[in-house]
Every structure is written in structure tokens, then in C-alpha cells.
Amino acid sequence: MNEAWMRAIARAEDSFWTIVFSARKRVGERGVLLPKRFDSKAKIRRYLQKSMSPCLAERVIRNLQLRRIRGRLAVPVGDGIGAPPILKKKLLSRGKGGVTIAVWFGFDKDDIFFRVYQLRRNAKGKWIVYGRHPLDYPFNRYFRRLLTGCCSPCVRCA
């Protein structure tokens, strides 16, 4: 399997945790302030779009649950240990413009889960993630598309 694909997936997963772990100054239970590097949604979006599509970057920003504290952007108080290691991967489909890969993650053998990633090349020729789907991936067992909805590509990504 192409190592550039796996690097693109790892880079997309790590980008979320890079933002979360960059927050240092805690303000009570309200949140943890982000540094100047990530002090606006535009900066966060620009950082995320290096490894993922604009639509996926918007979803990640919503998942960050950003808030304003004293005029500065912050993430909620919480703890995390980062992106889990990749245990196994399987190429599901490969087309002219992109690939679909199933990846199994887990910190230990009791907590294993998988996600399906759709990758394609950006304008600079680097592989980026433009779709990341959990267990409710809209494909049947032959990996033919069954339904449309939130997982269908938006106008900006198509």
C-alpha cells in the first residue's frame, strides 16, 4: 500500500490533536486558550486544509467546540492522548483520481475501531483526506454507494 496515503491519513488525524494540544492557558472550567498561531477560525481552517478538504476542515472545526473567552479563542477543558496508532489497513477501491482505504485504530486490543478514508490529490499534487467516515459508511459489502446524505461530497469538494 502506498506510504503517501498512510502519511496523509496520519497527518489529517494529527492535525486535530495539534490544535487541541497547543492550547496551554486554562481559564477555570470554561476552556483552554489557543495560542496566536490558532487565534482565529481562518488560521485553523488554513492549517487544516493542508491535510484535508475544506468541507472536512469545517467539520473538524465544529468538533473542536471552539468558544470565546475574554475575546480569545479557546477549546473546552478536557483530556486526550492523541491520535490512536494504526493497526491495520485495507485498500477498498482505487480510481483515477483517488483511493478509498479502511483503517483500523486502537490503543489496546479491547478498543479497536475503524474508519474509512477517501483520499485524492490536491492542486499541489499531495494526497489529502476529503472524506472520513465512521461505521455508518454509506456503502454495501461490495463497496458500491447505497445512499447519499451527510457523507456525499459538497459542491466545494466535488
Salt bridges, closest charged atoms under 4 A:
GLU13 OE1 - ARG115 NH1 3.81
GLU13 OE2 - ARG132 NE 2.75
GLU29 OE2 - ARG26 NH2 2.62
ASP39 OD1 - LYS43 NZ 2.93
GLU58 OE2 - ARG45 NE 2.35
